[in-house]
Amino acid sequence: MGSDPYGSLEPATPDPTSPPLFAEVGATTALLRGFRKRCPRCGERDTFVSWFQPRKACPRCELRFAKEEGGFLGAMTLNYLLAIGLWLVVLGVGVVMTVPDVPVVPLLGLSAVVLIGVPLWFYPRSKMIWAAVEFLVLRSEPEYRPPVARDPRRRELE
């Protein structure tokens, strides 16, 4: 008669050392996930509503992609650097290969294709790469806590 019949009704105390829901990834993996338009923390593919509109947070791990308003300025810089760098390579190769008689009109057309097509193609990738950079910075802060499994019966305010 020493057992407590109501003891099993009490919710269990949460384990402070519970394992994280998602394994920690290295910087290279997080950046490669960003290049593949995936969440840098969990690798979720559904990170965009449309080609030009990313979700505010990952639907799987709830990582916010933009930490603040204007947080994607770094993504715009990455996009600009890639487009200009590729354009300079294409322009340089085109001029070097045709140096006596440089065809201006075809080079202008190729330049337009590179300077319009590359930023459009790279836009979502630059956003997710920048989200990966912000995730890596966030993870290095001392107060960062990875998400852990929670008891669904328990409601806590965070």
Contacts in CASP RR format, 6 or more apart in sequence:
PFRMAT RR
TARGET T0000
AUTHOR 0000-0000-0000
METHOD contacts of the structure
MODEL  1
MGSDPYGSLEPATPDPTSPPLFAEVGATTALLRGFRKRCPRCGERDTFVS
WFQPRKACPRCELRFAKEEGGFLGAMTLNYLLAIGLWLVVLGVGVVMTVP
DVPVVPLLGLSAVVLIGVPLWFYPRSKMIWAAVEFLVLRSEPEYRPPVAR
DPRRRELE
11 151 0 8 1.000
11 153 0 8 1.000
11 154 0 8 1.000
12 151 0 8 1.000
14 150 0 8 1.000
14 151 0 8 1.000
14 154 0 8 1.000
18 148 0 8 1.000
18 149 0 8 1.000
19 148 0 8 1.000
19 149 0 8 1.000
20 146 0 8 1.000
20 147 0 8 1.000
20 148 0 8 1.000
21 42 0 8 1.000
21 61 0 8 1.000
21 146 0 8 1.000
21 147 0 8 1.000
21 148 0 8 1.000
21 149 0 8 1.000
22 41 0 8 1.000
22 42 0 8 1.000
22 61 0 8 1.000
22 146 0 8 1.000
22 147 0 8 1.000
24 139 0 8 1.000
24 146 0 8 1.000
25 33 0 8 1.000
25 40 0 8 1.000
25 41 0 8 1.000
27 136 0 8 1.000
30 40 0 8 1.000
30 41 0 8 1.000
30 132 0 8 1.000
30 135 0 8 1.000
30 136 0 8 1.000
31 40 0 8 1.000
31 129 0 8 1.000
31 132 0 8 1.000
31 133 0 8 1.000
33 39 0 8 1.000
33 40 0 8 1.000
33 43 0 8 1.000
33 128 0 8 1.000
33 132 0 8 1.000
34 40 0 8 1.000
34 125 0 8 1.000
34 128 0 8 1.000
34 129 0 8 1.000
34 131 0 8 1.000
34 132 0 8 1.000
35 125 0 8 1.000
35 128 0 8 1.000
35 129 0 8 1.000
36 125 0 8 1.000
36 128 0 8 1.000
37 45 0 8 1.000
37 47 0 8 1.000
37 48 0 8 1.000
37 124 0 8 1.000
37 125 0 8 1.000
37 128 0 8 1.000
38 44 0 8 1.000
38 45 0 8 1.000
38 47 0 8 1.000
38 128 0 8 1.000
39 47 0 8 1.000
39 58 0 8 1.000
39 60 0 8 1.000
39 61 0 8 1.000
39 63 0 8 1.000
39 128 0 8 1.000
39 131 0 8 1.000
40 63 0 8 1.000
40 128 0 8 1.000
40 131 0 8 1.000
40 132 0 8 1.000
40 135 0 8 1.000
40 136 0 8 1.000
41 58 0 8 1.000
41 61 0 8 1.000
41 63 0 8 1.000
41 135 0 8 1.000
42 58 0 8 1.000
42 60 0 8 1.000
42 61 0 8 1.000
42 63 0 8 1.000
43 60 0 8 1.000
44 58 0 8 1.000
44 59 0 8 1.000
44 60 0 8 1.000
44 61 0 8 1.000
46 55 0 8 1.000
46 59 0 8 1.000
46 60 0 8 1.000
47 54 0 8 1.000
47 55 0 8 1.000
47 58 0 8 1.000
47 65 0 8 1.000
47 128 0 8 1.000
48 54 0 8 1.000
48 55 0 8 1.000
48 124 0 8 1.000
49 55 0 8 1.000
51 123 0 8 1.000
51 124 0 8 1.000
52 123 0 8 1.000
52 124 0 8 1.000
54 65 0 8 1.000
54 66 0 8 1.000
54 124 0 8 1.000
54 127 0 8 1.000
54 128 0 8 1.000
54 131 0 8 1.000
55 65 0 8 1.000
56 64 0 8 1.000
56 65 0 8 1.000
56 66 0 8 1.000
57 63 0 8 1.000
57 64 0 8 1.000
57 65 0 8 1.000
58 65 0 8 1.000
61 147 0 8 1.000
62 147 0 8 1.000
63 131 0 8 1.000
63 135 0 8 1.000
65 127 0 8 1.000
65 128 0 8 1.000
65 131 0 8 1.000
65 134 0 8 1.000
66 72 0 8 1.000
66 131 0 8 1.000
67 134 0 8 1.000
67 138 0 8 1.000
71 130 0 8 1.000
71 134 0 8 1.000
72 127 0 8 1.000
72 130 0 8 1.000
74 126 0 8 1.000
74 130 0 8 1.000
74 133 0 8 1.000
75 126 0 8 1.000
75 127 0 8 1.000
75 129 0 8 1.000
75 130 0 8 1.000
75 131 0 8 1.000
76 126 0 8 1.000
78 122 0 8 1.000
78 126 0 8 1.000
78 129 0 8 1.000
78 130 0 8 1.000
79 119 0 8 1.000
79 122 0 8 1.000
79 123 0 8 1.000
79 126 0 8 1.000
80 119 0 8 1.000
82 118 0 8 1.000
82 119 0 8 1.000
82 122 0 8 1.000
82 126 0 8 1.000
83 114 0 8 1.000
83 115 0 8 1.000
83 118 0 8 1.000
83 119 0 8 1.000
83 122 0 8 1.000
86 114 0 8 1.000
86 118 0 8 1.000
87 111 0 8 1.000
87 114 0 8 1.000
87 115 0 8 1.000
87 118 0 8 1.000
90 110 0 8 1.000
90 111 0 8 1.000
90 114 0 8 1.000
91 107 0 8 1.000
91 111 0 8 1.000
94 102 0 8 1.000
94 107 0 8 1.000
95 102 0 8 1.000
95 107 0 8 1.000
138 144 0 8 1.000
150 156 0 8 1.000
END
